C-alpha cells in the first residue's frame, strides 16, 4: 500500500492478464476506463469479478481501477477476480484466510492444449 492508500496487484488466467489498483472508496469498478458492466457483457463474468467482494463482505467499500488485456472475457474476468482478491487481502489481512479457503487468491494455471499434427484437434483422432 502506497502513501495514497492504493494497492497494486497483477494476475493472469488462461491468456488474460489483469493489473489492479484498489483504494478505499464507494465501490466503483472501472476496467480499461469503462464501468466493468460495460466491459463484461455476460452476467457470469460480472459475478466472477464481484465474487471476492461478496465473499468478504466488502462490496461497495473499495474503488477499483483495472487494466485487462489479452485473451477473452473468461480469462480476463478470472484474472481480475484473483487480482482483486489479493488486493483485498493486502488492505485487510484478516480476510486472507477466507479468500485462500475459497480459492480466490490462487491462479488457475490451466491452459488450452495445443493442436497436434495429423489430428483435427488437440486429442481428437480420425476413425479408422
Secondary structure, 3 states (H helix, E strand, C coil): CCCCCCEEEEEEECCEEEEEEEEECCCCEEECCEEHHHHCCCHHHHHHHHHHHHHHCCCCCEEEEEEEECCCHHHHHHHHHHHHHHHHHHHCHHHHHHHHHCCCCCCCCCCCCCCCCCCCCCCCCCCC
